[in-house]
Amino acid sequence: MEFDRSIFKAYDIRGIVPDQLTPEIAYRIGNALAGYLKPQAIAVGRDMRVSSPALFDALSGGIMDRGVDVVDLGMVSTDALYFAVGKYGYDGGVMITASHNPPEYNGFKVCRKEAVPLSGSQGLDVIAEDLAADRVEKSSRTGSIARRDISADFAAHVLSFIDPTVIRPFSIVLDAGNGMAGQILTPVFAKLPCKVTPLYYTPDGTFPNHAPNPIEAKNLIALQAEMKKVNADLGAAFDGDADRMFLLDRHGRALGGDMVTALVADNILTRHPGETILYNLICSRAVPELIARRRGMAIRTRVGHAIIKPLMKKHNAVFGGEHSGHFYFRENWFADSGLIALLVCLELLSRSGRELHEILKEIDPYVRSGEINSRVADGEKKIEEVAAVFRDGEADRIDGLTVQYRDWWFNLRPSNTEPLLRLNVEASGRDLLDEKVKKLLDVIRS
């Protein structure tokens, strides 16, 4: 069949409904997935997007026509889908979501047994080829579909990562962004002494209050205003499918995912001394430095969950974090969960008796540029030009180009989906950072 191949991304399937993604395509994807995994049962969850029910029906039909049973999890978060696949031993899972994308988008995050993700070169490519070849197979047996409510089990699971009895009565504002976080935040925080101010808990796929992407500062304005209004100690924002979490201190300042990685690592290493922790190469130097001080083993990785999850398994890492707000836990089938990360941070703060901004001041002496995108005609050529200019530094090519100096470093890597180069710079001071960013952009944009 004819379809837009661009919907098959590096880590998921995603496109505009119905221009790129239709129920017919969803049916074909379900049918191809059932053929690829050869499972007995596939768990399927969905987010609150307007198009999700129709895509669920079509995808499930394709799976069942292949003789495979569907376990309908209903509306859940992505981390709840991963939990279900791991906990109940399903052969695969599909989360119908477009995460932080605008309302007109939807898509599929796919995993096999034990919540191992399918990616562009590991499974999604085979599914794309089945669609291109117009292959549809029907079994003599039609699979069944059964509803399963996992909310109580999932709430108990995330709470098992902490000791709820030590949590202080924080005043905290939680912004679900009309996504999937709200329905799990309620039962989890009912078990804790925190004073919670809920914001936008009602699932609404039109996102009437703000876009479901907390990495953008404009989407935190309402949360920051509410924090100020109630004089909150902390704030947290979740993206649309609730797998990513962003933490704010009492002044409304948002932490980068790397700083949350450092906080979670700090707490986890008190429970698991000497264990291995993974962090991606965009994270601040503060992360491996903290892990070393706590006598853990730090391993630096490429960016992306399809990269970090297999490496966590290989190294039996207890935890892994990314600058993008994804946090992975060994006892969570190596899958990511923003909610678990939030709870672990609350436990750290409770045990320390200190304010979040006080801890950050101690562990983070650096300043960062944030990700700076530049549109270029030939990304690889431009990377080589930059490498030549900064050849006196210590370079590696783990993911794009990283060059390290004593008091600053940078990473320059191509986008997976667009003709962009992504630049991240960190330095020991603001003046040095500004100087190096300018020099780098002069080369990149020349």
C-alpha positions in Angstrom: 0.0 0.0 0.0 1.0 3.6 -0.4 2.0 5.4 2.7 4.3 8.2 3.9 7.5 6.4 5.0 8.5 9.4 7.1 6.0 8.3 9.8 8.6 5.6 10.8 11.0 7.4 13.0 14.1 6.3 14.8 12.3 5.3 18.0 8.6 5.2 17.1 5.9 5.6 14.5 4.3 9.1 14.4 2.4 11.3 12.0 -0.5 13.7 11.4 -4.0 12.1 11.5 -5.5 11.5 8.9 -3.0 13.0 6.4 -0.2 10.5 7.3 -1.7 8.1 9.7 -5.1 6.5 9.1 -7.1 3.6 10.6 -6.2 1.5 7.6 -2.5 2.1 8.2 -3.0 1.4 11.9 -4.6 -2.0 11.0 -1.7 -2.9 8.8 0.8 -1.9 11.5 -1.0 -4.2 14.0 -1.1 -7.0 11.5 2.6 -6.7 10.7 3.6 -6.4 14.3 1.7 -9.6 15.2 3.5 -11.3 12.4 6.9 -10.0 13.5 6.6 -10.7 17.2 4.6 -13.9 16.8 3.1 -13.4 20.3 0.3 -14.9 22.2 -0.9 -11.6 23.5 -0.1 -7.9 23.0 -1.0 -5.2 25.5 -2.3 -2.0 24.0 -2.7 1.3 25.8 -3.7 4.7 24.5 -3.5 8.3 25.4 -6.3 11.0 25.4 -5.9 12.2 21.8 -9.1 12.5 19.9 -7.9 10.1 17.2 -6.7 7.4 19.7 -9.9 5.4 20.0 -10.2 4.9 16.3 -6.5 4.0 15.9 -6.9 1.6 18.9 -9.8 -0.2 17.2 -8.0 -0.5 13.9 -4.6 -1.6 15.3 -6.4 -4.2 17.5 -8.3 -5.5 14.5 -5.0 -6.1 12.7 -3.5 -7.9 15.6 -6.5 -10.1 16.2 -6.9 -11.0 12.6 -3.5 -12.6 12.9 -4.8 -14.8 15.7 -3.2 -12.8 18.5 -5.1 -11.7 21.6 -5.2 -8.1 22.6 -5.2 -6.9 26.2 -6.9 -3.5 26.3 -5.3 -1.3 29.1 -7.6 1.6 28.3 -6.2 5.1 28.7 -2.8 4.9 30.4 0.5 6.6 30.5 3.4 5.2 28.5 5.3 4.1 31.6 2.2 2.2 32.7 2.2 0.3 29.4 5.8 -0.7 29.9 5.0 -1.8 33.4 2.1 -4.0 32.2 4.3 -5.7 29.6 7.0 -6.4 32.1 4.8 -7.2 35.1 2.3 -9.6 33.5 4.7 -11.1 31.0 3.0 -10.0 27.7 4.9 -10.7 24.5 4.7 -7.1 23.3 3.0 -3.8 23.9 1.8 -0.8 21.9 1.2 2.7 23.3 -1.0 4.8 21.0 0.4 8.3 21.6 2.3 11.2 19.9 3.8 12.2 23.3 4.5 15.9 23.3 3.4 16.6 19.7 0.4 18.9 18.8 -3.2 17.5 18.8 -3.3 16.6 15.2 -0.5 14.0 15.6 -0.7 10.5 16.8 1.5 7.4 16.7 2.7 4.2 18.2 5.5 3.4 20.7 6.2 -0.3 20.4 8.0 -2.8 22.6 8.5 -6.6 22.7 8.6 -8.9 25.8 10.1 -7.3 29.0 9.4 -3.8 27.6 12.3 -3.9 25.2 11.7 -1.2 22.6 11.4 -1.7 18.9 13.4 1.0 17.0 14.0 2.0 13.4 16.6 -0.7 12.8 15.2 -3.3 15.2 11.7 -4.2 14.2 10.1 -1.0 13.0 11.9 -1.4 9.6 10.4 -4.9 9.2 6.9 -3.5 9.9 7.5 -0.7 7.3 8.5 -3.3 4.7 5.4 -5.3 5.3 3.3 -2.2 4.7 5.3 -1.3 1.6 4.8 -4.9 0.2 1.1 -4.8 1.0 1.4 -7.9 3.1 -1.7 -8.7 5.2 -2.2 -12.2 6.7 -5.3 -13.6 8.5 -5.3 -16.5 10.8 -8.0 -19.2 10.9 -8.4 -18.1 14.5 -9.4 -14.6 15.4 -7.7 -13.3 18.6 -9.8 -12.2 21.6 -9.8 -8.8 23.3 -10.1 -8.3 27.1 -10.0 -5.2 29.3 -7.5 -5.0 32.2 -7.3 -2.3 34.8 -3.7 -1.9 36.0 -4.0 1.3 37.9 -3.8 -0.1 41.5 -0.9 -2.4 40.6 1.0 0.4 38.8 0.5 2.8 41.7 1.9 0.2 44.1 4.8 -0.4 41.8 6.0 3.2 41.5 5.6 3.7 45.3 7.8 0.6 45.9 10.9 2.7 44.8 10.7 4.8 47.9 9.9 4.6 51.6 6.6 6.6 51.8 7.0 7.1 55.5 10.0 9.4 55.2 8.4 11.8 52.7 8.0 15.3 54.1 4.7 17.2 53.7 5.8 19.2 50.7 3.5 21.7 49.1 3.8 20.7 45.4 2.0 21.7 42.2 1.6 18.9 39.7 0.9 19.9 36.1 -0.5 17.0 34.0 -1.0 19.2 31.0 -4.4 17.5 30.2 -2.3 14.4 29.4 -2.1 11.0 31.0 -0.3 11.8 34.2 -3.3 13.1 36.2 -5.1 9.8 36.6 -2.1 8.1 38.2 -0.9 11.1 40.2 -4.1 11.1 42.3 -3.8 7.5 43.7 -0.1 7.8 44.2 -0.1 11.0 46.1 -3.0 9.9 48.2 -0.4 7.6 49.9 1.9 10.5 50.6 1.6 13.4 53.1 2.3 16.1 50.4 -0.1 19.0 49.9 -0.9 18.7 46.2 -2.3 21.4 44.0 -3.4 19.6 40.8 -3.2 21.4 37.5 -4.9 20.2 34.3 -5.5 16.6 35.5 -8.5 16.1 33.1 -7.3 14.2 30.0 -8.2 16.3 26.9 -6.6 15.6 23.6 -7.2 19.2 22.4 -4.8 20.5 25.0 -6.9 23.5 25.9 -4.4 25.0 28.4 -1.0 24.6 26.9 0.9 22.2 24.6 2.0 18.9 26.3 5.7 19.7 26.0 7.2 20.9 29.3 10.7 21.3 27.8 9.4 24.6 26.3 9.4 27.4 28.8 6.1 28.9 27.7 4.3 25.7 28.7 5.5 26.1 32.3 4.0 29.6 32.8 0.8 28.4 34.3 2.6 26.0 36.6 5.0 28.7 37.8 2.1 31.1 38.5 0.3 28.5 40.5 3.4 27.7 42.5 3.8 31.4 43.4 0.1 31.7 44.3 0.2 28.8 46.8 3.8 29.3 47.9 4.7 25.8 46.8 8.0 24.1 47.7 8.2 22.3 44.4 6.5 21.9 41.0 6.5 19.1 38.4 5.3 19.0 34.8 4.6 15.9 32.7 4.4 15.6 28.9 1.4 14.2 27.1 2.0 10.5 27.6 3.6 11.1 31.0 6.8 9.3 30.5 8.9 12.6 30.9 8.9 14.7 34.0 10.4 18.2 34.6 11.0 19.4 38.1 10.9 23.0 39.4 12.3 24.5 42.5 10.4 26.8 44.9 11.5 29.8 42.8 9.8 28.3 39.7 13.1 27.5 38.0 13.0 24.3 35.9 15.7 21.8 36.2 17.3 20.2 33.2 16.9 16.4 32.9 20.6 16.1 33.6 20.1 17.7 37.1 17.2 15.4 37.8 19.5 12.5 36.7 22.1 13.7 39.3 19.5 13.9 42.1 18.0 10.5 41.3 21.6 9.0 41.1 22.4 10.6 44.5 19.5 8.9 46.2 19.8 5.6 44.4 23.5 5.2 45.2 22.6 5.4 48.9 20.5 2.3 48.4 22.7 0.6 45.8 26.3 1.6 46.6 28.9 1.0 43.9 26.3 0.3 41.2 26.4 1.4 37.6 24.5 4.4 36.3 24.2 5.5 32.7 23.9 9.1 31.5 23.8 10.4 27.9 26.5 12.6 26.6 24.5 15.8 26.6 24.2 15.7 30.4 26.3 18.1 32.5 29.7 17.1 33.8 28.0 17.5 37.2 26.4 14.1 36.6 29.5 11.8 36.4 31.2 14.0 39.0 28.4 13.3 41.5 28.3 9.6 40.7 32.1 9.4 41.2 31.8 11.2 44.6 29.1 8.7 45.6 31.4 5.9 44.5 29.2 4.7 41.7 30.2 3.7 38.2 29.2 6.2 35.5 28.9 5.2 31.9 28.4 7.8 29.1 26.1 6.9 26.2 24.6 8.1 23.0 21.2 9.9 23.1 17.9 8.0 22.8 15.9 5.3 24.7 16.5 2.7 22.0 20.2 3.2 22.7 20.2 3.5 26.5 17.8 0.6 27.4 19.9 -2.2 25.9 23.1 -0.7 27.4 21.4 -0.6 30.8 20.7 -4.3 30.4 24.2 -5.1 29.2 25.8 -3.3 32.2 23.0 -4.3 34.7 22.8 -0.5 35.4 20.5 0.4 38.3 19.5 3.7 36.7 20.0 5.8 33.6 19.1 9.4 32.8 18.8 11.7 29.8 18.9 15.4 29.5 15.5 15.2 27.7 13.7 14.2 30.9 13.7 10.4 30.4 14.7 8.3 33.5 15.2 4.6 33.3 15.2 2.1 36.2 16.4 -1.5 36.4 13.6 -2.5 38.7 11.2 -1.1 36.1 12.3 -3.5 33.4 14.9 -0.9 32.4 12.1 1.3 31.1 11.6 5.0 31.8 9.2 6.6 34.2 9.0 10.3 35.1 6.8 9.5 38.0 9.3 7.2 39.6 12.0 9.8 39.1 9.8 12.4 40.9 9.2 10.1 43.9 12.9 9.3 44.2 13.7 13.1 44.2 11.1 13.7 46.9 12.7 11.0 49.0 16.1 12.5 48.5 14.9 16.0 49.6 13.0 14.5 52.6 16.0 12.6 53.8 18.4 15.5 53.3 16.1 18.1 55.0 17.4 20.7 52.5 15.9 22.8 49.8 16.2 21.7 46.2 18.0 24.9 45.2 20.5 24.4 48.0 21.4 21.0 46.8 21.7 22.2 43.2 24.0 25.0 44.2 26.3 22.4 45.7 26.4 19.8 42.9 26.2 22.0 39.8 28.9 24.6 39.3 28.4 24.9 35.5 26.4 27.0 33.0 24.9 25.5 29.9 23.7 26.8 26.5 20.7 24.6 26.1 20.2 22.9 22.8 20.9 25.3 19.8 19.6 24.2 16.4 21.2 25.3 13.1 19.8 24.4 9.7 22.6 23.3 7.4 22.9 21.9 3.9 25.5 19.3 4.7 25.7 18.3 8.3 28.6 15.9 8.1 30.7 18.3 6.2 30.0 21.0 8.8 30.9 18.7 11.7 34.2 18.1 10.1 34.8 21.8 9.7 34.1 22.3 13.4 36.4 19.3 14.3 39.2 21.0 12.4 38.8 24.3 14.2 38.7 22.6 17.7 41.3 19.9 17.0 43.3 20.9 20.1 40.6 19.4 22.4 39.9 15.8 23.4 37.4 14.6 20.9 35.2 11.5 20.5 32.5 10.4 18.0 30.2 8.4 20.3 27.3 10.5 19.0 28.1 13.3 16.6 31.2 15.2 17.7 32.1 15.9 21.4 35.2 17.9 22.2 36.3 18.3 25.9 38.5 21.0 27.4 39.5 21.6 31.0 36.8 24.2 31.7 34.3 23.7 28.9 33.0 21.2 26.4 30.6 20.9 23.5 28.6 18.3 21.5 27.4 18.8 18.0 25.2 16.1 16.5 22.8 15.8 13.5 19.1 15.5 14.0 17.5 12.1 13.1 14.6 13.7 11.3 15.6 17.2 10.0 18.5 18.9 8.2 19.6 20.3 11.6 22.7 20.3 13.7 22.1 20.3 17.5 24.7 22.1 19.6 25.1 21.8 23.4 27.8 23.7 25.2 28.8 23.7 28.9 31.4 25.9 30.7 32.6 26.8 34.1 31.4 30.4 33.7 28.9 32.6 31.7 31.5 34.7 29.9 33.4 31.6 28.8 30.2 29.9 27.7 29.1 33.0 25.6 32.5 33.2 24.0 32.6 29.5 22.9 29.0 29.5 21.7 29.7 32.5 19.5 32.8 30.9 18.1 31.1 27.6 17.4 28.0 29.2 15.7 30.3 31.4 13.6 31.7 28.1 12.1 28.4 26.2 12.0 26.4 29.0 10.3 29.1 30.3 8.0 
